[in-house]
């Protein structure tokens, strides 16, 4: 899972990137609607996947699909550094483990898996930034400085040397580190509420968890869409 210098993100990577927030947010929305007298402000997502819930399969499936989507998205974002993608994939695997370990059946294992998932998904943007430029798409247009080579490349379809293009904004250090900071702040809020030490004294445990889980599910989608849009803008035109 090393970085690909052309900055390309394959079209199929959009599918898991979209699936992650849809499965996570859709899962807790549908599961909560099916659960009588459920308080989404105070109660956790894990409670919806407990075996004692009204429809545990809904939230369990939502968590499992979200985790799997993170792993597949990490495979597709090969323009980003390996460390960030590995952390992203780790967060996905841990999310699948959360789904497989109901909080009422395996509370300790569930807690460990949740900690790894939340931690990895909050930290991975900080390991996924790049500086300067990366290599843009292949340019097969005739070159003004080397017309013979350019014309020959155009006529034969042989690729001319690639050109350097700026790293997209979403992958630059300031943006990536800011995203990590926001995700960590949301995670800290959730942990404090979970311990009864937050601003609401634990009354907002559910809403704080949904805030961090939703943001963590949406960030990879923003990454994928931004990388694809940047590649489309910087891809050189071709001539037949």
Order of alpha helices (4+ residues) and beta strands (2+ residues): alpha-alpha-alpha-alpha-alpha-beta-alpha-beta-alpha-alpha
